[in-house]
Amino acid sequence: MHLTQPEDLSRRAFLRRASQLAMTGAALPMALNLAAMGEAAAFDATDYKALVCVFLYGGNDCANTVVTYDDPSYNAYSTIRGGGAGQSAGGIALAKADLAATLLKPATALAGARQFALHPAMSGLAGLFNTGHAAVQFNVGPLVKPLTRAQYNSTDRNAYPVPPKLFSHNDQQSVWQSLAPEGAKVGWGGKLGDLALSSNGSSMFTAMSLTGNAVFLAGNSTLAYQMSPAGAPIVSSLAYNVFGSPAVNQAMVQLVQQPRSHVLENEYNRVMKRAISAGSTIANALAPFPASSAPFNSFPSSNSLADKLKMVARLIAARGTLGVKRQVFFVGLGGFDLHDNLMSQHATQLGMVSKAMTAFYNATAALGVASQVTAFTASDFGRALASNGNGSDHGWGGHQFMVGGAVKGNAFYGTPPPVSVGNTSAAEDQWHVGQGRLLPSTSVDQYAATLAKWFGVADTELAAILPNLKNFGVAAGRADYPSNLGFMA
């Protein structure tokens, strides 16, 4: 497991940015005041930017999300997934006719006349793609270093390391979020937060989760602020009058916040005081942006992911009051572990994702911050292309979406995988590790680095955030695995 040393991260950032300040005359030897030191250890954040991770818990079936559409590829897909004659639905294959409305039309055609469509339930995201506000990154997954199938099958794990505990839900959720298996304490979103802390007037609201505790937002210094779509958490016993008496309630509020001589009691009250203060700050900041007002009232109802992204949009609208220049958000949706009932349940889940992310993009556009907010998807893993009869089993690589005004949309990134379950030809076999499980052609480190660069992270700071990135890119002799995937403007 790789852990970033916080002092190394801060020292590198300080030295680099202190030298920048020195060039402008702002930093004189022996005369760096505390304000300048704070700026030197922060992003050069004169604007606002936010990253929003949309995590699909359970392992999303990418083959029925970004669906191959050209006739040769579709026919292979349908055959493998048990489709019917005449390109009709069958088994776990979608009917080709149902995909016409969500056909993706990239500005630059793919090689080999390959075409793709989104699941029929994803018309919103298909529209964002075709109008240039969304893009697809093919076949992303955890990798320690570039790997072929032969190397994956090798017993020499020193020369050809693989990510820990592949195909395990909990571990792969953790590897995606922290680049280490379950039990990791620091995630790459939290490490971004570590760099952003000094840029924000209120560091409490740098990393915010609408889906409980997630290692993605845990940093060496950053603490994730957890809240619900309804707002900041409250202490129920303090939120209402005790025995109908406001005076008793006020006494209780004072008791749980006042300093104590006992170290543990004092720490408890200190944390309670901070929580009450943060909750009050959130409530006051959100008050001018009620959920019932435009553009927040355009989010779909009965959609838990939309409820979470609506709150994220409101928090972004309140960024000035919250005193933040850089934020990282985490939202999640479960229900993607579809070994069974793929055809009946997947449409509902993908429909929720598409409607929620489309409404979120539209809200950021209405707020005038679409180019300053980037949402991206992630999941435990993709799933096997082969059918298990009623669903699909755990896989590895999967396709992901990037949405926002700064995304170089209307485009595919990476190489589309052949439609095969392996062992049909040497070229196709290279892409799979059995049953059509994709061997990733893009690593999570590359994906994260591209987002981090847009967020404001310097090249010299990336290695501390993404420890495997050193194995990719030109410097590692792997120009075929670039450290910047190019999907951000």
RAKATA-V216112 format. One line per field, one symbol per residue. ss: DSSP state (@ for helix, = for strand, . for the rest). phi: phi as a letter, one per 20 degrees, with the letter a starting at -180 (. if undefined). psi: psi as a letter, one per 40 degrees, with the letter a starting at -180 (. if undefined). A space follows every 50 residues. Layout:
ss = ???
phi = ???
psi = ???
//
This chain:
ss = .....@@@@@@@@@@@@@@@@@@..........@@@@@@@........== ======.....@@@.===..@@@@@@@@@@....@@@..=..=..@@@@@ @@=.......@@@..===....@@@@@@@@...========.......@@ @@@...............@@@@@@@@@@.........@@@@@@@@@@@@. ..@@@.===.....@@@.......====..==...@@@@..=..=@@@@@ @@@@@.......@@@@@@@@@@@@@@@@@@@@@@@@@........@@@.. ...@@@@@@@@@@@@@@.@@@@...========........@@@@@@@@@ @@@@@@@@@@@@@@@@@..@@@=======...=..........=...=== ===...=...===............@@@@..=.....=...==@@@@@@@ @@@@@...@@@@@@@.@@@@@.=@@@.=.........=.
phi = .dceegfffffffffffffffffenecdgmcfffffffffecfeeecdbc dcedeefonffffdddefcfggffffgfffenfefmmefalddeffffef fdfecffdfffmlfccceggfdffffffffdndbbcdfleafbebgbeff fgffeefffcfcgflgmeggffffffecmbfgofdcdffffffgfegffe fcfgdfdcddcmecfgeedfcfdfeebdgepffcegfdecfelmdfffff ffgffecffceffffffgfffffffffffffffffegfcffeefeeeeff elbffffffffgfffffegfffmcdcccdccccendedfclgfedfgfff ffffffffffgffffffncgfdccdbebbgafcfffeeocacegccfbec dccqfefeelbdcndfffeadnmeafffggeccommfffgecegffgfff fffffpffgfefffecfeffecnffemcffcffcfnedf
psi = hhhhhddddddddddddddddddeeehihefhidddddddeiiggeahii hhhhhgheghgddedghhdiddddddddddefiiiffiiibfhihddeed efhhgidhiiiefiiiiiidefdddddddeeeeiihhigiihidiihidd ddeiegeddgiiiifiehcddddddddefiiheiehiddddddddedeeh dhedfdhhhefahhddehaddhhhhhiieeaiiihdeeeihhfehddddd dddddeeiiidhdddddddddddddddddddddddedegideiieeeeii ifhddddddddddddddedddefidhihihiihaeeggdifddddddddd ddddddddddddddddeeedeehhiiiiidiaiidiiedeaiiiaciiii ihhidehgafiiiahhiigieiedidddddeifhfehhhhehiddddddd dddddehideeddddgdedeeiiddefgdegieheeeh.
//
